[in-house]
């Protein structure tokens, strides 16, 4: 799904304080990376953070939906609107993304 430029730019602006954020076009949307590790994706007007057993329940309790069969869950609108909370959730997903990258390299 195409991602509106305004949505992409807003997300990047809000995530900038957490580190070296970069996006790459993929899957018809964008993969979002911090220091080379993918921790999020954007599709349509949705932001999806990477999950594992450490943070999955947070998304399930918030009623978030999984992105297909991939280990990404939609970030709730209430979190998107609160930059501090968004950055907290993103930092956890960065850790999840880094762990997944390490496991792939083994």
Buried (B, 14 or more C-beta within 10 A) or exposed (E): EEBEEEBBEEBBEBBEEBBEBBBEEEEEBBBBBBEEBBBBBBBEBBBBBBBBEEBBEBBEEBEBEBBEEEBBBBBBEEBBEBBEBBBEBBBBBBBBBBBBBEEEEE
